[in-house]
Amino acid sequence: MLARRLPSILPSLTLAEALDVTRIHSVAGLLPAGQALVSRRPFRAPHHTVSYAGLIGGGAIPRPGEVSLAHHGVLFLDEVAELPSNVLEVLRQPLEDGHVTISRAAMTLGYPARFLLIASMNPCPCGFLGDTARRCCCPPMAVQRYRARISGPLLDRVDIHLNVPPVAYDDLAARAPAESSAVVRARVEAARDRQLHRFRQVPGMYANAHMGPRELGRYVRVDAATEAVLKSAIVKLGLSARAYHRVLKLARTLADLEGVEDVGPGHVAEAIQYRVLDRGTAVA
């Protein structure tokens, strides 16, 4: 349910993004009749039995897969640990490069695939590990094998890993007014505007997630205190170079959401706290 609400707080499609999405959906034959331009960010949620070709694309005449249909939008993989490992591992290229290449005997095609991935899984096979109301019946080795279905290299490409505990009844039934999606979206739009301004002279780059090591060195400058926090986390958690870069990108985004120019120790610490699987904790 949380994943399906995410598009409501994402920034609006720019004209260039809308044209990209429209072209892909037109090639796939999914453009609604009478609609000349896709104006909303895509949300794709394939079943966990999706095939390799269904996820990445393919066929006798190669067509876009789910990763391309989610371009500039959201790809939601529920029960991600149930996907076959060969299907999961092909997500590495689009998550890293923002496109997929489909090779066939007669041709080689490329499709864009820059999407926001949301994946969910149980903390263990029975689903009750860490639950205060119900007891987990899974032996430690079964929990380890279950978590190992998501490889380290794939986890490295995911910026945020979070536990989602069960929601208490009092919270579900609460009638107190909560922050609306419109209010949250306004903050997101403001942060995206800052990023568009920051990358205005970099062709094809409009978000922090698109930065490479060169751009990180230019746009994410940290002081000594921030560097100390980052170094301590890298050493203690044994983070890879890829995870290090993703922590910096996330910290830059947190600073943008806060409306400040400099990335500080608090932004880096918060970004690191969002990587619970690097600390050996399961997600729900």
LUMKOLBA-29915 format. One line per 2 residues: for each residue x, y, z of C-alpha. Coordinates in nm, 2 decimals. Layout:
REM residues N
X/Y/Z; ...;
END
This chain:
REM residues 284
0.00/0.00/0.00; 0.28/0.24/0.08;
0.45/0.17/-0.25; 0.13/0.25/-0.45;
0.11/0.58/-0.27; 0.46/0.69/-0.37;
0.37/0.83/-0.71; 0.14/1.08/-0.54;
0.44/1.26/-0.38; 0.68/1.24/-0.68;
0.75/1.55/-0.88; 0.55/1.61/-1.20;
0.69/1.48/-1.53; 0.89/1.74/-1.73;
0.80/1.76/-2.10; 1.12/1.57/-2.19;
1.03/1.29/-1.94; 0.67/1.27/-2.06;
0.79/1.23/-2.42; 1.03/0.95/-2.32;
0.75/0.77/-2.13; 0.51/0.81/-2.42;
0.75/0.67/-2.67; 0.82/0.36/-2.47;
0.45/0.29/-2.40; 0.37/0.35/-2.76;
0.63/0.09/-2.87; 0.49/-0.15/-2.62;
0.13/-0.09/-2.75; 0.02/0.03/-2.41;
-0.06/0.39/-2.50; -0.43/0.45/-2.41;
-0.65/0.53/-2.71; -0.69/0.90/-2.77;
-0.41/0.99/-2.53; -0.13/1.17/-2.71;
0.10/1.22/-2.41; 0.15/1.03/-2.09;
0.13/1.29/-1.82; 0.17/1.07/-1.50;
0.47/0.89/-1.38; 0.44/0.52/-1.45;
0.38/0.27/-1.17; 0.45/-0.09/-1.26;
0.40/-0.38/-1.02; 0.47/-0.72/-1.19;
0.39/-1.04/-1.01; 0.68/-1.23/-0.85;
0.64/-1.50/-1.12; 0.74/-1.25/-1.39;
0.99/-1.40/-1.65; 1.33/-1.27/-1.75;
1.19/-1.13/-2.08; 0.89/-0.98/-1.90;
1.11/-0.79/-1.66; 1.39/-0.68/-1.89;
1.23/-0.71/-2.23; 1.27/-0.94/-2.52;
1.08/-1.16/-2.76; 1.12/-1.25/-3.13;
1.07/-0.88/-3.19; 1.22/-0.73/-2.87;
0.97/-0.52/-2.68; 1.02/-0.31/-2.36;
1.00/-0.50/-2.03; 0.88/-0.38/-1.70;
1.20/-0.20/-1.62; 1.15/0.02/-1.93;
0.78/0.06/-1.88; 0.86/0.20/-1.54;
1.11/0.46/-1.69; 1.08/0.79/-1.50;
0.84/0.62/-1.26; 0.82/0.34/-1.00;
0.89/-0.03/-1.04; 0.75/-0.22/-0.74;
0.86/-0.58/-0.68; 0.65/-0.74/-0.40;
0.79/-1.06/-0.24; 1.12/-0.99/-0.42;
1.29/-1.29/-0.25; 1.05/-1.52/-0.44;
1.19/-1.41/-0.78; 1.43/-1.65/-0.95;
1.79/-1.54/-0.89; 1.86/-1.51/-1.27;
1.57/-1.27/-1.30; 1.68/-1.06/-1.00;
2.04/-1.03/-1.11; 1.95/-0.87/-1.44;
1.83/-0.57/-1.25; 2.20/-0.48/-1.19;
2.25/-0.31/-1.53; 1.94/-0.09/-1.53;
1.99/0.01/-1.17; 2.35/0.11/-1.25;
2.33/0.25/-1.60; 1.97/0.35/-1.65;
1.92/0.15/-1.96; 1.90/-0.22/-2.08;
2.05/-0.38/-2.39; 1.86/-0.67/-2.55;
2.08/-0.88/-2.79; 1.93/-1.11/-3.05;
2.09/-1.29/-3.34; 1.95/-1.04/-3.59;
1.96/-0.72/-3.39; 2.06/-0.55/-3.07;
1.83/-0.30/-2.91; 1.85/-0.06/-2.62;
1.57/0.08/-2.41; 1.59/0.34/-2.13;
1.52/0.21/-1.78; 1.58/0.48/-1.52;
1.32/0.40/-1.25; 1.27/0.41/-0.88;
1.28/0.06/-0.75; 1.08/-0.04/-0.45;
1.12/-0.40/-0.33; 0.95/-0.57/-0.04;
1.02/-0.90/0.14; 0.94/-1.08/0.46;
1.21/-1.08/0.73; 1.21/-1.46/0.72;
1.02/-1.75/0.55; 0.74/-1.75/0.81;
0.73/-1.37/0.82; 0.73/-1.32/1.20;
1.10/-1.25/1.28; 1.11/-0.95/1.50;
0.74/-0.94/1.56; 0.65/-0.87/1.92;
0.31/-1.04/1.90; 0.40/-1.36/1.72;
0.69/-1.60/1.75; 0.92/-1.68/1.46;
0.95/-2.05/1.39; 1.24/-2.03/1.14;
1.58/-2.18/1.23; 1.87/-1.95/1.18;
2.00/-2.13/0.87; 1.66/-2.09/0.70;
1.66/-1.72/0.77; 2.01/-1.69/0.64;
1.93/-1.88/0.32; 1.62/-1.67/0.27;
1.81/-1.34/0.30; 2.08/-1.47/0.07;
1.84/-1.48/-0.22; 1.91/-1.11/-0.25;
2.28/-1.09/-0.35; 2.52/-0.84/-0.20;
2.60/-0.68/-0.54; 2.22/-0.62/-0.59;
2.18/-0.48/-0.24; 2.47/-0.24/-0.31;
2.26/-0.08/-0.58; 1.97/-0.01/-0.35;
2.00/0.32/-0.16; 1.76/0.26/0.13;
1.68/-0.06/0.33; 1.42/-0.03/0.59;
1.23/-0.24/0.85; 0.86/-0.19/0.83;
0.71/-0.31/1.16; 0.34/-0.41/1.19;
0.11/-0.11/1.24; -0.07/-0.11/1.57;
-0.45/-0.10/1.57; -0.46/0.24/1.75;
-0.25/0.39/1.47; -0.47/0.23/1.20;
-0.79/0.37/1.37; -0.65/0.71/1.45;
-0.85/1.00/1.32; -0.59/1.27/1.39;
-0.51/1.47/1.08; -0.19/1.37/0.91;
0.04/1.54/0.67; -0.12/1.53/0.32;
0.05/1.40/0.01; 0.02/1.75/-0.14;
0.23/1.90/0.14; 0.50/1.62/0.10;
0.49/1.66/-0.27; 0.56/2.04/-0.24;
0.88/1.96/-0.05; 0.98/1.70/-0.31;
0.91/1.95/-0.59; 1.13/2.21/-0.42;
1.41/1.96/-0.37; 1.39/1.86/-0.74;
1.40/2.22/-0.85; 1.72/2.27/-0.66;
1.86/1.97/-0.84; 1.75/2.09/-1.18;
1.92/2.42/-1.11; 2.24/2.24/-0.98;
2.27/2.03/-1.29; 2.14/2.29/-1.54;
2.47/2.27/-1.73; 2.51/1.89/-1.73;
2.32/1.74/-2.02; 2.09/1.45/-1.93;
2.13/1.49/-1.56; 1.85/1.63/-1.35;
1.85/1.44/-1.02; 2.11/1.35/-0.75;
2.07/0.98/-0.83; 2.22/1.04/-1.18;
2.55/1.16/-1.04; 2.87/0.96/-1.10;
3.19/0.98/-0.90; 3.30/1.29/-1.09;
2.98/1.48/-1.02; 2.99/1.37/-0.65;
3.33/1.52/-0.62; 3.20/1.84/-0.76;
2.86/1.88/-0.60; 2.89/1.70/-0.27;
3.16/1.86/-0.07; 3.19/1.76/0.30;
3.37/1.92/0.59; 3.60/1.74/0.84;
3.32/1.65/1.08; 3.10/1.50/0.81;
3.40/1.31/0.67; 3.47/1.16/1.01;
3.12/1.03/1.03; 3.14/0.89/0.68;
3.48/0.72/0.74; 3.36/0.56/1.07;
3.06/0.41/0.90; 3.25/0.29/0.60;
3.51/0.12/0.82; 3.27/-0.04/1.07;
3.01/-0.16/0.82; 3.26/-0.25/0.55;
3.06/-0.06/0.28; 3.17/-0.10/-0.08;
3.27/0.19/-0.31; 2.93/0.17/-0.47;
2.75/0.19/-0.13; 2.98/0.48/-0.03;
2.87/0.68/-0.34; 2.51/0.60/-0.28;
2.53/0.72/0.08; 2.67/1.05/-0.05;
2.39/1.08/-0.31; 2.12/1.02/-0.05;
2.28/1.26/0.19; 2.28/1.52/-0.08;
1.91/1.46/-0.14; 1.83/1.48/0.24;
2.00/1.82/0.24; 1.80/1.93/-0.06;
1.47/1.83/0.12; 1.58/2.03/0.42;
1.66/2.32/0.19; 2.02/2.36/0.29;
2.32/2.39/0.05; 2.59/2.20/0.25;
2.58/1.83/0.33; 2.64/1.79/0.71;
2.71/1.51/0.95; 2.34/1.47/1.03;
2.26/1.41/0.66; 2.53/1.15/0.62;
2.44/0.97/0.95; 2.07/0.96/0.84;
2.16/0.82/0.50; 2.37/0.55/0.67;
2.09/0.46/0.91; 1.86/0.38/0.61;
2.09/0.09/0.51; 1.98/-0.16/0.77;
2.08/-0.47/0.57; 2.44/-0.35/0.58;
2.41/-0.39/0.96; 2.27/-0.75/0.93;
1.91/-0.66/0.99; 1.62/-0.80/0.79;
1.36/-0.59/0.61; 0.99/-0.65/0.63;
END
